[in-house]
Amino acid sequence: MREDSSKPMMPAAAMSSPQKSERRGAPRHPFIASAEETDLASGTRLSARVSELSLKGCYLDTLNPFPKGTKIKLVIFYGGATFTVHAVIYPQPNMGMGVVFSAVEPEQLEVLTKWLAELSGK
């Protein structure tokens, strides 16, 4: 038995694969920021932490994600700026939720592309 066997291991299925990367259509970058999501149907609000960001979506760490397919308004707070977008979520219970951005307004796209340029070192 290995010395670090008490540490949780990531299942192989959860690791990134070329097929998943290609399916996403945009590279994800590690990104730590706070976020607030609001269910557009019920008005319910949740707070979460963003852990990954891409041009098409992000990943939110939260213990109680909204149900699959929930349409939300997402606001991400980072470096004195905010990014606001409508999105659809794909939950991973007790872990978080993947978020796919809907139509991004031009001024919001500017904020997002600036953050992504910083993350990629461009």
N, C-alpha and C positions, 0 to 999 in steps of 0.2 A: 504494500500500500504506500502511495506517495505521501510525502510530508504535508503537502497542501490539500489533502483530500477533503478537509472540512470546508474548503472554499466552494461556493456554488459554481457549477460549470455551466456554460452556455450550451444548450443542445445544438447539435449540428444543424438541425433544420432552421434554427433561429439565426445562424450566421449568414452574412451577406453572400450571395452567390451571383455569378455573372447574369443568370437569368433574371433575378430580382432587380439587379442594377439596371439592366436593359428595359425591364418592364416599367420601372419608375420614370424613365425618360429624362431625368435630370439628376446630376450628382448631388448627394446629400453631404452636408458639412456639419461637423460637430459645432454646436451653437448653444450657449446657455443664456436664457432670457426668461423673464416672467411673462405670463399670458393670461388673458381672461377670455373665456368663451361663453357665448350666450346662445341657448337653444332658440332658434327663430320661431318655433311653434309655441313653446310654453313660456319663454322668457327666463327660464332657469339659467343662473350663472354659476360657472365654476372657475376656479383659479388653477393654473397648472404651471409647469416649468417646461420650456422648450428645450429639447436636447439635440435636435437635428433640424437643419433648414435646407431647403432646395428652392429652385425657381417655381416648382409646381406644388410644393407642400411642406409639411414639417411633421415632427413627432413630438407629442406632448406627454410628459410624465404626469400621471394622475392615477390615484387608486380607484376612483369610481368614474370611468368614462361614460359618455352618453351612449345610447344604443347605436348599433350599426346603421349607417345611412342618415343619421341626424344631421340636419342642416343647421349650421351655426354661423354666428358672427364672431370672428376671432380678432383680438387685438393683442399684438405683441409689443412689449416695452423693452427697448434696448438702446443704451447710449444716449439717452435724452430724446430719442425719436420713437414714434409709434408706427406700426404697420397694421392697417385694418383691412379685413377681407372677409367675404362670405366663403364658406367651405363646407365640405362633407366629411364626416369622420368614419373611421374604421377601427373599432375598439379592440384592445387586447386586455381583457378583464384583469384587474389587480396589477396592471403594469402601466397602461396608458392608452393612447390612441393615435393612430396615423391620421393625418389631415391632408385632404386634397383641396387645393384652392380652386374656387370657382373663378368667374371673370374678375380679374384684378384691374382696378382703376389705374389710369396712367400715372397719377401722382403717387399712388401706393407702390406701383411697379418701380418707380425711381428709388424709393426707400429700400425696397427689397434688393434690387440690383446693386445698390451701394453696399449694403451689408454683405452680400455674397461676394462682391469684389474684394472687400476687406478680408473675408474668410479665406479666399483663395489666393491672397497675396498679390492681387493685380492692382 
